[in-house]
Amino acid sequence: MVSNTALAGIAAVALGIVLSPGPNMIYLVSRSITQGRRAGLISLAGVAAGFLVYVAAVAAGIAAVFTLVPVLYTAIKLAGAGYLLWLAWQAVRPGGVSAFAPKELPVDPPRRLFTMGLVTNLLNPKIAIVYVSVLPQFVDPGRGHVALQSLLLGLTQIGVALTVNGLIVLTAGTVAAFLARRPRWLSVQRYIMGTVLAGLAVHLLADRSAATPLRP
């Protein structure tokens, strides 16, 4: 069974990931501000479904595929880094906007909200790297069934991510209104977000580690 140390470790990683600005946060905040909390929560349900897809893939041993085909793993990292750099530029470029700045978005029906949340999470490079490379490192084959350990670790990550993202959805409007009354704070938040995203991209580009397989 999974050790308490492993559970605490993946929970800490999950907390750090969810608190750093990224595609999930940007989408959930934008949707919550422009269409309301209900729309944000429906979108969050789609994000949760995306997490479950990753958990199922890791439990099925997808990390072994990336070990056998390292060029595929490298391609995912490069694509993820490029996407994060693009998001960073969108944040800091002249005329760029903050994740908490209201944007004009069309009012989407629940099915599309759910689908967009799902797709946003599945294409999120931060989450892909966590599940492909980081989570397997907390699995100890000597403690029993590898797939079950992966499932429990994944559910722990999901619990942390959904709790924090849920709070973000519920408070997005309040935070946006607070920042809107303080333009300088909004600008600072925008540059902080861009810096964090760029830092994550550089970290991915500098990381020379290979995918860690889940050994049976």
Secondary structure by P-SEA (a helix, b strand, c coil): cccaaaaaaaaaaaaaaaacccaaaaaaaaaaaaccaaaaaaaaaaaaaaaaaaaaaaaacaaaaaaacaaaaaaaaaaaaaaaaaaaaaaccccccccccccccccccaaaaaaaaaaaaaacaaaaaaaacccccccccccccaaaaaaaaaaaaaaaaaaaaaaaaaaaaaaaaaaaacaaaaaaaaaaaaaaaaaaaaaaaacccccccccc
